[in-house]
Amino acid sequence: MIFGLVMVLSYVLYNWSIEQAKLRSQEIEQRTDPLVCADVALSVKGSCQTYSVLYLNITNPGKLALEGLSFRFIGVHPDEETYLQSQVLFDQLTTGDTEKLKVLKHGTLSQITVIPIAKKKGKYIYCEEQAVVREVNELKQC
């Protein structure tokens, strides 16, 4: 009897874990689309930082409007709590437009990665292959 109960619970747990894996894989597939990202471009010209704000001049030279930007920050000191930071800013940038952005952060950064976000059929597409990276020598103090 107990053996039968263990078998039934194992079967239920196995099916549940398979379904969860399928859902996670669908979420990942929905977050990227090479055909959409082929029409996305991003240009970062001019950047400087204070202790709490990152200033960027962002241009969209691509064929599609950008729905937002995802930022990944790496600080200067690995032992600080704020060494790794991330932020998503949903602000539409149409084709050919330039925008001066102020992005809140904490501490001095050694590297930033800016990932453009497009939209297709109501889903946000993160175009990591179109990301722009700025290193410490390009992140001057304002």
C-alpha positions in Angstrom: 0.0 0.0 0.0 2.7 2.4 1.0 4.7 1.4 -2.1 1.7 2.2 -4.3 1.3 5.7 -2.7 5.0 6.4 -3.2 4.7 5.4 -6.9 1.7 7.7 -7.4 3.4 10.6 -5.7 6.6 10.1 -7.7 4.5 10.1 -10.9 2.7 13.3 -10.0 6.0 15.0 -9.0 7.7 13.9 -12.2 4.9 15.2 -14.4 4.8 18.5 -12.5 8.6 19.0 -12.9 8.4 18.2 -16.6 5.6 20.9 -17.0 7.6 23.4 -15.1 10.7 22.8 -17.3 8.5 23.3 -20.4 7.1 26.5 -19.1 10.5 27.9 -18.2 11.8 27.0 -21.7 8.9 28.7 -23.3 9.5 31.9 -21.2 13.2 31.9 -22.4 12.2 31.4 -26.0 9.7 34.3 -25.7 12.4 36.6 -24.4 14.5 36.4 -27.5 13.7 36.4 -31.3 16.6 36.7 -33.8 14.3 38.0 -36.5 13.1 40.9 -34.4 16.6 41.6 -33.0 18.0 41.8 -36.5 16.0 45.0 -36.9 17.1 46.4 -33.6 20.1 48.7 -33.1 21.4 50.8 -30.2 24.0 53.5 -30.1 25.4 55.1 -26.9 27.3 58.3 -27.4 28.5 60.2 -24.5 28.3 58.8 -20.9 29.4 60.1 -17.5 28.5 59.2 -14.0 28.2 60.7 -10.5 27.9 58.5 -7.4 24.2 58.1 -7.8 23.3 58.9 -11.5 24.5 57.6 -14.9 24.0 60.0 -17.8 23.8 58.5 -21.3 23.0 59.8 -24.8 21.1 56.9 -26.4 20.2 56.8 -30.1 18.0 54.2 -31.9 19.4 53.8 -35.5 17.5 50.6 -36.0 14.4 49.8 -38.0 12.2 49.1 -34.9 11.1 51.2 -32.0 12.7 50.3 -28.7 10.3 49.6 -25.9 12.9 49.8 -23.2 16.4 49.2 -22.1 17.9 46.7 -19.6 21.0 47.8 -17.7 23.6 45.7 -16.1 26.1 47.5 -13.9 29.4 46.3 -12.5 31.0 48.4 -9.7 34.6 49.2 -9.1 35.0 47.4 -5.8 34.0 43.6 -5.8 33.6 43.6 -2.0 30.8 46.2 -2.0 27.2 45.1 -1.7 26.4 47.2 -4.8 29.1 45.5 -7.0 26.5 44.0 -9.3 23.3 45.9 -10.2 20.6 45.7 -12.8 17.7 47.8 -13.8 15.1 47.8 -16.5 13.7 51.1 -17.9 10.6 51.0 -20.1 10.7 54.1 -22.2 9.9 54.0 -25.9 12.6 55.3 -28.3 11.4 55.5 -31.9 13.6 54.9 -34.9 16.1 57.7 -35.4 15.5 59.4 -32.0 18.1 60.3 -29.5 17.4 60.7 -25.8 19.4 61.9 -22.9 18.9 59.4 -20.1 19.5 59.7 -16.3 19.7 56.2 -14.8 19.8 55.9 -11.0 22.5 53.7 -9.6 24.6 53.4 -6.5 28.4 53.7 -6.4 31.1 54.1 -9.1 30.8 51.8 -12.1 33.6 50.0 -14.0 31.3 48.6 -16.7 27.8 48.9 -18.0 25.9 46.8 -20.5 22.8 48.3 -22.2 20.4 45.8 -23.7 17.7 47.0 -26.1 14.2 45.7 -25.6 11.7 45.4 -28.5 8.1 44.2 -28.5 6.4 41.6 -30.7 2.8 40.4 -30.2 2.7 41.9 -26.7 5.9 40.2 -25.5 9.1 42.0 -24.6 12.1 40.7 -26.6 15.5 41.3 -25.0 18.1 41.7 -27.8 21.3 40.8 -26.0 23.2 40.3 -29.3 22.6 44.1 -29.9 23.9 45.1 -26.4 26.3 48.0 -26.0 29.1 47.7 -23.4 30.9 50.7 -21.9 34.1 50.1 -19.9 35.6 52.1 -17.1 37.7 54.4 -19.4 34.4 55.4 -21.2 32.6 56.1 -17.9 34.1 59.4 -16.8 33.0 61.3 -13.8 30.7 64.2 -14.5 
